[in-house]
Structures are given as C-alpha cells and as structure tokens.
Amino acid sequence: MSSRIKYLVVSSSSCLTLLLLIGSVMSKGASTDDHYKYVGVFSDVVAKIKNDYVEDPDMKSVTLGALNGMLEAIDPFASYLNAEQYKEYLKNKDAKRADLGLLLSKKAGFVGVVGVVPNSPAAKAGLSTFDMIESIKGIATRDMPLAYASMLMQGEAGSTVELSVWRYRRAEPQTVKLTRAMLTLPPVDSRMLAGEVGYINIDALSAAHVKEVAAAVESLEKQGARKLMVDVRDCAMGGPEDGVALANLFVKQGRITYMQGQRVPRQNFEADSSKAITSLPLVVLTNRGTAGAAEILAAAVKDNKRGDVVGERTYGDAALRKAINMDDGGAIILSVAKYYGADGKAIQDTGVLPGTVVQEADSQVDYDDNGEPIPDTADQQQKQKKLEDDPVVKKGLEILAKA
C-alpha cells in the first residue's frame, strides 16, 4: 500500500471517528444532557482501547491524539500544548529566531501548509499551499500540536531541518532539507501595465506595507494609471487589522468585515471615507495561498461591489486566536472569534470565492540527491516574473478593459 493511500485511509477513519464521538459535543443546539452523553461515549471508547486493544496501548499518546483531533475537528488552527510545550511556547513566542517561512494549519491529523513567506527557505524549496508535512526532523506530525510544529521549524540561523513532505498533486512523500534563516518580508512592488493599468503586488501585509500600498497608488496615478490591479496571491502574512486598513484604502463606504465569537461581542468594521484614497476601477487577484488579512481585502471588495476578484478561492484563515490556560499547566490555543464578510459568511469557513475563477499553473522545483532545492537560473526567474504570460493577470486586464 502506498504512503498516499495509507494517509487517506488513516485520515478518513480518524475524521469519521472524531465526528461521531465528539462532533455533537460542540453543537450549540445540544443540551447539557447530550453533552454528558457524548463525553460518556468518549470515555467508554478510551476504556475499551485500554482493556481490549491487541497490546497495551500508550494511553498518553492516545489521549493527546484525541485532544488534538478534537481541536482540529472544530478549528484547523487550534493546538493543545502540554505544560512543557507551553513553557517553551511562551519562552519563544516573541523571540526573533531563524525560521523556514511556513504558515501552518492542521489537515486530516497532519500539519498542512497555509502559505509560505516570500524569499524564505520554504519558498526557495518550492513548498506551497496544500502541501502536507509528514514529519519534521524525523518526528511524525500526525496528532502533533500545531504550535509545537511551528516551534520545531525555528532555531539557529544556518541550522538545517529535514522535512518529509507530501507535495500538492504528487503521489509519494519527498524528503527536503532546508536551512533556517532570518526572515525579511518583501516590500510592495508596483508598475504600469498596458491599458493604463497600475499593478500592485503585495506578498505580505503589515501596517508598514499598507502605507507602501497607499504610496504606490499615489505614484501610479501620477504615472497615468486609470485602473488598478492588486495582486494578493500567496499573501498569507498579516493580521486582520492590516486587512481592514488595506481594504479601507479602496472601499469608501460599506462594511469591510465584522468579528464575532461565542464569548466575543460582535464588532463591525465600517469603511471610513476619509481613509479611502482612490475610486479607480479595481481588480483583486487571489489564489489558494491568499490567507488572513488579504482575504479581508478580497471579501470587502467583492461584497461591496467595489471591484472584481479574479483567480482561485482563497485559503480561509481570518480569526482572533487566544491561548487559554489549563489546570495541568498546559494551554489550548483556539480561535475565539471569526471574521465575516459583509455577506455574513465566515472567511475561515468558506474562504473567498472570486467572481471570475481562473486556475493558475503550479510552479515546478527540482531537487538534488540530498533533497536540496536546485535554484532556478536567472532566465527562468525572469520568465516567471513576466506578467504578460500570467493567465490570471490576463483575465484581470480583460475585465479592466471593459470597466
């Protein structure tokens, strides 16, 4: 049986078990009696495993796996950290450490890639959204807490990490060796395209990047831009507040987004007309690697009919997350509120579906015998940057030509 088939069998059975045992516990409509009933079923299953399994099971692993599986069933970005892991998490949470540049979530029990920081070791290795990490430094990621996986990626600059990766649309896992590096977010890039279209590429978001976008819009308009194209494909870095600020540059009126949770009161984010800087016709480009702050921009533009969204459905990641301390000294890192589009759909649940869907070609990266990525030649890099050959850009230009 191939690794891919094993992965599918294990993932499917685990998901079904979790849904049957604990899905109803999380249902808002369930009564207290229902909650206790399902918790009782869960306890009974654990007892059966302990007493009747073919060999004496490692109950610590069983329990940790169940806890992380339960969290994943409701929140792919959640983690349970034991006391030792949580201590390490707090120690390194705000430290500037070398990293691989991967943004992660849980998927079918394993660690999956949400996005990749541009120019990072992971980006240079060609890792991308929907790749799955089978192991990190030889440690299997199945049922591994997500926050702990992120910690394993970090370390001293120049040190190496070996990953086993299921690449998107490839049958077998691949061993890749990456060298940790200090990450630097790339600046906003802008240029003029044909048809008086100003093009702005945003690879990552922060308060500083939002200011760069505002300056780019002003510069492009001075250069004669009559229409704008904002490219947030593979933009997965940035907090929700950065997405709200970015959207407000283009959306003059209406609701940009709102945030709400079970214990977090609803908070509306309305467009402030004094912060909008342009009314030019607009197209926003997205793909499966568009996540977080960039999704708030895409949802606001689409839902307020401010412009067109072109490309692929976005990843689905816009939430307020919080560490909740546990009695055992550990903690649960959990989404306590979600961000919603003006249409009432939770971005984390559905992503943002473009008005015009266009699939983009997958990039290809070759590796040497040691699992190291082989750098592209300068000619290949230049070819990849040629926007005129990009099918998503082409479609965006067609739409703007009619605006």
Residue pairs with C-beta under 8 A, 6 or more apart in sequence:
1 9
2 171
2 172
3 134
3 166
3 172
3 173
4 166
4 171
4 172
7 108
7 110
7 132
7 134
7 166
10 109
10 142
11 108
11 109
11 110
12 108
14 69
14 108
14 109
15 73
15 108
15 109
18 69
18 70
18 72
18 73
19 73
21 38
21 41
21 42
21 45
22 38
22 42
22 70
22 73
23 73
24 30
24 34
24 38
25 34
25 35
25 38
25 39
26 73
26 74
27 34
28 262
30 38
42 66
46 59
46 62
46 63
46 66
49 57
49 62
50 57
50 59
61 143
64 80
64 82
64 143
65 142
65 143
67 80
68 79
68 80
68 106
68 143
68 144
68 145
69 109
69 143
71 78
71 79
71 80
71 106
71 332
71 334
72 78
72 106
72 109
75 334
75 335
76 105
76 106
76 107
76 112
77 105
77 106
77 146
77 317
77 319
77 321
77 333
77 335
77 348
78 106
78 146
78 332
78 333
78 334
78 335
79 145
79 146
79 147
79 148
79 332
79 333
80 145
80 330
80 331
80 332
81 89
81 145
81 147
81 148
81 330
81 331
81 332
81 333
82 328
82 329
82 330
83 328
83 329
83 330
85 145
85 147
85 148
85 151
85 330
86 323
86 329
86 330
86 331
87 329
88 151
89 147
89 148
89 151
89 323
89 331
92 151
92 154
96 182
97 154
97 155
97 156
98 154
98 155
98 156
98 157
98 158
98 159
98 180
98 181
98 182
98 183
99 117
99 120
99 153
99 154
99 180
99 181
99 182
99 183
100 120
100 121
100 122
100 153
100 154
100 161
100 178
100 180
101 116
101 117
101 119
101 120
101 121
101 122
101 123
101 181
101 183
102 113
102 115
102 116
102 117
102 120
102 122
102 127
102 133
102 150
102 153
103 113
103 114
103 115
103 116
103 117
103 236
103 237
103 291
104 111
104 112
104 113
104 114
104 133
104 146
104 149
104 150
105 111
105 112
105 114
105 146
105 317
106 112
106 146
107 132
109 142
109 143
110 132
110 133
110 134
110 141
110 142
111 132
111 133
111 136
111 141
111 144
111 146
111 149
112 130
112 131
112 132
112 133
113 122
113 127
113 128
113 129
113 130
113 131
113 132
113 133
114 129
114 236
114 289
114 291
114 315
114 317
115 129
115 234
115 235
115 236
115 237
115 289
115 291
115 315
116 122
116 123
116 127
116 128
116 129
116 234
116 236
116 289
117 123
117 183
117 185
117 204
117 237
118 185
118 186
118 203
118 204
118 234
119 184
119 186
120 181
120 183
121 178
121 179
121 180
121 181
122 178
124 373
124 375
125 176
125 178
125 365
125 367
125 373
126 363
126 364
126 365
126 373
127 165
127 167
127 176
128 168
128 234
128 289
128 362
128 363
129 168
129 234
129 236
129 287
129 288
129 289
129 291
129 315
130 168
130 288
131 165
131 166
131 167
131 168
132 165
132 166
133 141
133 149
133 163
133 164
133 165
133 166
134 140
134 141
134 163
134 164
134 165
134 166
134 173
135 141
135 163
135 164
136 144
136 149
136 152
136 153
136 161
136 162
136 163
137 152
137 161
137 162
138 162
139 152
141 149
146 333
147 333
152 161
153 161
153 180
154 180
155 161
155 180
156 180
157 180
157 181
157 182
158 179
158 180
158 181
159 179
159 180
160 177
160 178
160 179
160 180
161 177
161 178
161 179
161 180
162 175
162 176
162 177
162 178
162 371
163 175
163 176
163 177
163 178
164 173
164 174
164 175
164 176
165 173
165 174
165 175
165 176
166 172
166 173
166 174
167 174
168 362
169 362
174 367
174 371
175 371
176 367
176 371
176 373
177 370
177 371
177 372
185 203
185 204
185 206
185 209
185 237
186 203
186 204
187 209
187 212
188 200
188 201
188 202
188 209
188 212
188 213
188 216
189 200
189 201
189 203
190 198
190 199
190 200
190 201
190 216
190 219
190 220
191 198
191 199
192 198
192 199
192 220
192 223
192 224
192 225
193 199
193 229
193 387
193 393
193 397
194 397
195 227
195 397
195 400
195 401
196 224
196 225
196 226
196 227
197 225
197 226
197 227
197 228
197 229
197 397
197 400
198 216
198 217
198 220
198 221
198 223
198 225
198 227
198 228
198 229
198 280
199 228
199 229
199 231
199 387
199 393
200 213
200 216
200 217
200 220
200 228
200 229
200 230
200 231
201 231
202 209
202 213
202 230
202 231
202 232
202 235
202 246
202 294
203 234
203 235
203 237
204 235
204 236
204 237
204 238
205 235
205 237
205 238
205 239
205 242
205 243
205 246
205 292
205 293
205 294
206 237
206 238
206 242
207 241
207 242
207 245
209 238
209 242
209 246
210 242
210 245
210 246
210 249
213 230
213 246
213 249
214 249
214 277
217 228
217 249
217 277
217 278
218 277
220 228
221 278
221 280
225 280
226 280
226 281
227 280
227 281
227 282
227 283
227 400
227 403
228 250
228 278
228 280
228 281
228 282
228 283
229 282
229 283
229 284
229 285
229 393
229 396
229 397
229 400
230 250
230 282
230 283
230 284
230 285
230 297
231 284
231 285
231 393
232 284
232 285
232 286
232 290
232 294
232 297
232 298
233 285
233 286
233 287
233 289
233 290
233 311
233 360
233 392
234 287
234 289
234 290
235 289
235 290
235 291
235 293
235 294
236 289
236 290
236 291
236 292
236 294
236 315
236 317
237 292
237 293
238 292
238 293
238 294
239 292
239 293
240 257
240 259
240 292
240 293
240 296
240 318
240 319
240 320
240 339
241 293
242 293
243 257
243 292
243 293
243 294
243 295
243 296
243 297
243 318
244 256
244 257
244 269
244 296
245 275
246 293
246 294
246 296
246 297
247 256
247 257
247 271
247 296
247 297
247 300
247 301
248 256
248 271
248 272
248 275
248 276
249 275
249 276
249 277
249 278
250 276
250 277
250 278
250 282
250 297
250 300
250 301
250 306
250 307
251 271
251 276
251 300
251 301
251 304
251 306
252 271
252 273
252 276
252 279
253 271
253 273
253 304
254 270
254 271
254 300
254 303
254 304
254 306
254 342
255 268
255 269
255 270
255 271
255 300
255 303
255 304
255 342
256 269
256 270
256 271
256 296
256 300
256 304
256 342
257 269
257 296
257 299
257 300
257 318
257 339
257 340
257 341
257 342
257 347
258 266
258 267
258 268
258 269
258 339
258 340
258 342
259 266
259 267
259 269
259 320
259 337
259 338
259 339
259 340
260 266
260 267
260 337
260 338
260 340
261 320
261 335
261 336
261 337
261 338
262 336
263 336
264 320
264 336
264 337
271 300
271 304
281 307
281 400
281 403
282 301
282 306
282 307
282 308
283 307
283 308
283 309
283 310
283 396
283 399
283 400
284 297
284 298
284 301
284 302
284 307
284 308
284 309
284 310
285 309
285 310
285 311
285 392
285 393
285 396
286 294
286 295
286 298
286 309
286 310
286 311
286 312
286 313
286 314
286 352
286 354
287 311
287 312
287 314
287 360
287 392
288 312
288 313
288 314
288 315
289 315
290 298
290 311
290 312
290 314
290 315
290 352
291 314
291 315
291 316
291 317
291 318
292 317
292 318
293 318
294 314
295 314
295 315
295 316
295 317
295 318
295 347
295 351
295 352
296 318
296 339
296 347
298 309
298 314
298 352
298 354
299 341
299 342
299 343
299 347
299 352
300 306
300 341
300 342
301 307
301 308
301 309
302 308
302 309
302 341
302 352
302 354
302 355
303 341
303 342
303 343
304 342
308 354
308 355
308 356
308 396
308 399
309 352
309 354
309 355
309 356
310 354
310 355
310 356
310 358
310 392
310 395
310 396
310 399
311 354
311 356
311 357
311 358
311 360
311 392
312 354
312 357
312 358
312 359
312 360
313 351
313 352
313 353
313 354
313 357
314 347
314 351
314 352
315 351
316 347
316 348
316 349
316 350
316 351
317 347
317 348
318 338
318 339
318 347
318 348
319 335
319 336
319 337
319 338
319 339
319 348
320 335
320 336
320 337
320 338
320 339
321 333
321 334
321 335
321 336
322 333
322 334
322 336
323 331
323 332
323 333
324 331
324 332
324 333
324 334
325 331
326 332
335 348
338 346
338 347
338 348
338 349
339 346
339 347
339 348
340 346
340 347
341 347
341 352
356 395
356 399
358 391
358 392
358 395
359 391
360 390
360 391
360 392
361 391
363 384
365 373
365 374
365 376
366 373
366 374
367 373
367 374
368 374
376 384
383 389
387 393
388 394
